Amino acid sequence: MADDKLDKTDRTDRTDRTDRNADKGHIPTVIADELHIVYRVNGAKTGKGSATSALSRILRRGEERGVRKVHAVRGVSFTAYRGEAIGLIGSNGSGKSTLLRAIAGLLPAEKGKVYTDGQPSLLGVNAALMNDLTGERNVILGGLAMGMSREQIRARYQEIVDFSGINEKGDFITLPMRTYSSGMAARLRFSIAAAKDHDVLMIDEALATGDRKFQKRSEARIRELRKEAGTVFLVSHNNKSIRDTCDRVLWLERGELRMDGPTDEVIKEYEKFTGK
């Protein structure tokens, strides 16, 4: 009963915060309401007579046969508003990337809901980019995949190439992407995705690639996207990038939302938790 009262209080507090932000003219872009995401993983086969096999059978009682469930996101609730840059932090495996994929509509909810205003875009356009094509062709292909017209792509092509910096040490844009380093490929993906104004843009560790000069360009572009009334989510293990870019932070730990608040406050508590 006490837990029920606490849950009701938490929901009332979240509703009050949403109403106050709406009164200030803030427009919600993403609402997660008690969101749960569960992965189902096929279990490894073992010998019938082994001790490992016997233990596995015991652990699987009551579950789907041969399938292990991983509860990656557990009852996460928050509201994001237009013009916000929100950092997602947490230990490895805490559910940050899974949460972004759910917001983007790439993962179904086991329980709860995600509501979005506009089209969420998860950086980058990996599914559209092809290793055997040149960077030049991939800029066109990636732009089309994001809904840009050919005219828009042509107008922004040189800006995309210059932003990525991949031509600073040679004419790499005319070479197949399979010849790129992982950092070069990631920078080009970020540059393509950042060339378009987004309703909701979700960036997963993109700022960890490249040198400090590229990171500064990326952070400046994120601030520009916010000014265009978009919402930006940034996953990073670099607390400095989060501090420089975001005004709000969601801290996930073991799939649960541990803290949601101003950047400095949340990161301070997170650093106490991690001992860094």
N, C-alpha and C positions, 0 to 999 in steps of 0.2 A: 504493500500500500504506500509506504514512504517513497519507494522508487517511482510509483505511478505519479505521485504528487510532484516529485522532482522533475519527471519528464514533462508534465503539464506546465510547470513553471518555466522550464527551458524553452518550450514551444512558445509560450506567451512572451518571453523575453525576445525571442527571435522575431515574432510578429510585431512587437513594439518597435524593434530596431528597423524593420522593413518599413513600417508606417512612417517613422520619423524621417528616414531617408527619402521616401516618396514625397513627404511634405516639403523637403528641401529642393525638390525638382530632380532628384536622382532617379534615373530610370533603370529598373532591374533588367539585366541581360541574361543572367544564368541563375536559376534557383535549383538547388539540390535539396530534396526533402526526404530525410531518413533513407539515404541511398545505400544499398547493399549490392556488391558485385561478388559473384562466386565463380571461380574457374573450376572446371572439371577436367582432371588429368587422368589419362589411362595409366593404371599401375603397371610396374615392371613385372614380367613373368618370372617365376622362380620354380625350382624343382619341386615336384609334388611332395617328396618326403623330407624336405629340408626344414630346419627350425625356423628359417626366415619365412618360408611359405606358411607355416602354422601360425606364426605371429601375425603375418599379414591378414590371414583369414579372421583372426580374433579382432584385429583393429577395424576390419571392414564390416563387421556385423552391424546391421541396420543401415548400411550405405548401399549405393548401387554397386553391383558386383564388378570388381576390377577397376572401379573408378574412384579416384581420390578427389575430395573437394577442398579447394583452397579459398578461404573467405578473405578476399583481398581488400575490400572496402566494407566497413562496418558502420552503418547508420549515420553517414556523414550528411550534415545539413548546413547550408550557408546560402546567402544571396549575394551575387556580384552585381555591380552597378556600372553603367556606362561611364567611361572616363577613368576607370580604376586600372591600376597595374597591380596584380596580386601574385605574390611569390608563394610557391609550394615547397616546403622543406620537410625533412624527415630522414630517418635512417634508410639505408638500402633495403628494399623490399617492404617499405611502409605503405605503398599503394598510390604514390604520387602519379606515376605514368598511367596506371590503371584508371584513376579518377579522370585524367584528361581524356583518355580514350572513351570513357563513358559519356562525358560531356559532348564529345564530338559525334556521338551516336554510333561508335564502332563496337561497343560492348553493350549487351542488354542488361538491364537491372534485374537482379534476383528479387529485389523488394525495394519499394520506394520509387521516387520519380526524379527525372531531370527535366526542367523546363528551360528553353532558350528562346531569346528574342533575336531573330536574325540567324545567319548561318555560321556556326562555329567552324574554325579552320585549325587543324592540328598541323603544326610545322613538322616536317615539310611535306613535300610532294613526292615522297620516296617511291610510292607505287607507280607514279607516272614517269619518273626518270629512268632512263635505260642506259646501262653501262656501255653498250656497244655504239651508242650515238655520241656525237660530239657535244661538248658543253653548249655550243651555240644552238644545236637542235633541241637540247634538253631545256634551254631557257624558253623556247617557243612552246614546247610540249607542256612544260610545267605551268606556264602562264595560261594556256588553254584549259588545263585541268582545273585551274582556280576560277575559271569563268571570265578571264580577260579576253578581249577581242584581239584580233591580229594587229589592228591599228594601235591599240594600247600597248601591246608587247613591243611593237617596232619603236614606239615613242620612248619606252622605258628601257629598251635593250641595253644601251651603252651604260646607263645608270646602274643596271643590275650587275653587269660585268665589272664596272669600276668599284662598286660597293664590295663585291666578293673578294677583290684583290688577287684573283687567281692568275691574272695576266702580268703581275708585277715582275715575275721572273721568267717570262716567256709567253708565247702565244698559245697558252693552254686551252683557251676557249674553243680552239679549232681541233683539239684532240679528243679522242673517245674518253668518256668518263672513267673507264676501267684503268686509264693511266694516271688518274688522280690519286693523291693521298687521301686518307679518310677525312683529314681536316679540310682539304680543298673541296671535297665533295659536300661536306656539311656546310661550309661557307656559301657555296653556290646555292644549295637548297634554301638556306636562310635568306639569301639575297633575292631569290625568286619569290618566296612567300612574302617577304617584307615589301615587295614592290607594289602590292595591292593593299588598299585600305580594307580592314576586316571589321565585321561586327564583333566577333570574338576570336582572338588569335591566341593559340596555346603553343608555347615554346618549351620543348623538352631538352634541356642541357645544350642548346645550340651555342650559348655564349661561352661554353667551355672550350670551343674550338678556336684555333687561330691565336694570333698575338694580341697584345693589349690594345694595339691600334684598331684592330677589327672589333674587339669587344666594345671599345668606346663608340665606334660607329653604330654597332648593334644597339647599344643602350640608348643612343640618341634617337635612333629610328623608333624604338619602342615608345619613347616619350612623344614622338610625332604622331604615332598611331593613337595614343591616348587623346591627344588634342583633337583628332578627327572623330572623337566621341566613341571610339571603340573600347573594348575591354581586353586586357592582355593578362594571360596567366603564364608565369615563368617558373619552370622547375630547374633548380640549380643546387649544386652542393657548394657553390662559391657564395658565401654569405656577403662578401663585398659587392658582388653583382646584384644580389637581392637588395641590399641597402641602397645602392646607387640607382636602382631602377624602380623599385616597388614601394608603395605607400601602405600596403597591407600584406599580411602574411597568414597563410593557413599552414599549421604544423600538423602533419599526419604521423602517427606512430602505430605500427601494427594494424593499419587499416582504419584506425579511429582518429577523429579530429580532436587533437589534444588541446589546441589553442588557436584562436582566430582574433587578430587585433592589429594595432599599428606595428610597423616593421621592427622598430628598435626594441619594443617591449617583447615581441615574440622571439626574435633572434637572441635576445639576452637570456631568456628562459631556456631556449634550445641549447645555447652554448653551455649553460650550467648543467643541463641534462647530459650532454655529450662529453663534458670536461675539456672542451677546446677553448 
